[in-house]
Amino acid sequence: MRVLILEEVEYDDKTLHCCDFMTKFLGDPRIQIYYFKKFRGYYLGTTSAGYQEIFYCPFCHAKLPSSLMKKYYVILKKEYNIDDPYDENQEQLVPDEFKTDEWWKQRNL
């Protein structure tokens, strides 16, 4: 089994989240809640240096959008024949839209 390291942890104060608390704590480096806009997913940091997807907001209990991580890989494989976008040989083949959230926004996902 391959373990993916989600390296694009960055705070984006322009993204609207389910509640003010979620927005506030996503910007607080002491709290291990993350939003990965490339995958449209919310995750908790774990003590084993990994991430666990969360499905409901821990503050307002709203249902969060499902992560598009699996769909990301399926589309890259199907449309571009890229099965490992983090491989040094394939990384250069990944279209720019797949390096941000543009890939899912353009597809209305």
C-alpha positions as CSV (number, residue, x, y, z in Angstrom):
1,M,0.0,0.0,0.0
2,R,1.3,3.4,-0.9
3,V,1.0,6.2,1.6
4,L,0.6,9.7,0.2
5,I,2.0,12.6,2.0
6,L,-0.2,15.7,1.6
7,E,2.4,18.4,1.3
8,E,0.3,21.3,0.2
9,V,-0.7,22.5,3.6
10,E,-1.4,26.2,3.1
11,Y,-3.9,28.5,4.7
12,D,-6.1,30.2,2.3
13,D,-8.3,32.9,3.9
14,K,-10.4,33.3,0.7
15,T,-12.0,29.9,0.8
16,L,-15.4,29.9,2.5
17,H,-15.8,27.1,5.0
18,C,-18.8,25.8,6.9
19,C,-18.5,28.1,9.9
20,D,-16.4,30.9,11.4
21,F,-14.7,28.4,13.8
22,M,-13.6,26.2,11.0
23,T,-12.1,29.1,9.1
24,K,-10.4,30.4,12.3
25,F,-8.9,27.1,13.3
26,L,-7.7,26.2,9.8
27,G,-5.5,29.3,10.1
28,D,-4.1,28.4,13.5
29,P,-0.9,26.4,13.3
30,R,-1.5,25.0,16.8
31,I,-4.6,23.2,15.6
32,Q,-4.1,20.2,13.4
33,I,-7.1,20.6,11.1
34,Y,-6.2,21.1,7.4
35,Y,-8.0,21.8,4.2
36,F,-6.3,20.6,1.0
37,K,-7.9,22.6,-1.7
38,K,-6.3,20.5,-4.5
39,F,-8.4,17.6,-3.2
40,R,-11.3,19.6,-1.7
41,G,-10.8,17.6,1.5
42,Y,-10.6,18.3,5.3
43,Y,-8.2,16.3,7.4
44,L,-7.0,16.0,10.9
45,G,-3.2,15.7,11.5
46,T,-2.3,12.5,13.3
47,T,0.6,11.8,15.7
48,S,2.0,9.3,13.1
49,A,2.7,12.2,10.7
50,G,-0.3,11.3,8.5
51,Y,-3.7,12.6,7.9
52,Q,-7.2,11.3,8.5
53,E,-10.1,12.7,6.4
54,I,-13.0,14.2,8.4
55,F,-16.5,14.1,7.2
56,Y,-18.2,16.5,9.6
57,C,-17.1,19.8,11.0
58,P,-16.0,19.3,14.6
59,F,-17.4,22.8,15.5
60,C,-20.8,23.2,13.8
61,H,-21.3,19.5,12.8
62,A,-22.1,20.4,9.1
63,K,-21.4,17.6,6.6
64,L,-18.2,18.5,4.8
65,P,-17.7,17.9,1.0
66,S,-16.2,14.6,0.2
67,S,-12.5,14.6,-0.7
68,L,-11.8,14.3,-4.5
69,M,-8.5,12.6,-3.9
70,K,-9.5,9.3,-5.6
71,K,-11.1,11.1,-8.5
72,Y,-7.9,13.1,-8.9
73,Y,-5.9,9.9,-9.5
74,V,-8.6,8.4,-11.7
75,I,-8.8,11.4,-14.0
76,L,-5.0,11.7,-14.3
77,K,-4.8,8.1,-15.3
78,K,-7.7,8.1,-17.6
79,E,-7.1,11.4,-19.4
80,Y,-3.3,11.7,-19.2
81,N,-2.0,8.2,-18.6
82,I,-0.3,9.3,-15.4
83,D,-0.5,6.8,-12.6
84,D,1.9,8.4,-10.1
85,P,2.0,12.2,-10.3
86,Y,4.6,12.4,-7.6
87,D,7.1,10.2,-9.5
88,E,10.0,12.3,-10.7
89,N,9.5,11.0,-14.3
90,Q,5.8,11.6,-14.4
91,E,5.6,14.8,-12.3
92,Q,6.6,17.0,-15.2
93,L,3.6,15.5,-17.3
94,V,1.0,16.7,-14.8
95,P,-1.0,19.6,-16.2
96,D,-0.8,22.8,-14.2
97,E,-4.6,22.7,-13.4
98,F,-3.9,19.5,-11.3
99,K,-1.4,21.4,-9.2
100,T,-4.2,23.5,-7.7
101,D,-8.0,23.2,-7.2
102,E,-8.6,24.3,-10.8
103,W,-9.0,20.7,-12.1
104,W,-12.1,20.0,-10.0
105,K,-13.5,23.5,-10.4
106,Q,-13.3,23.3,-14.2
107,R,-15.1,19.9,-14.1
108,N,-17.8,21.3,-11.8
109,L,-17.1,18.5,-9.2
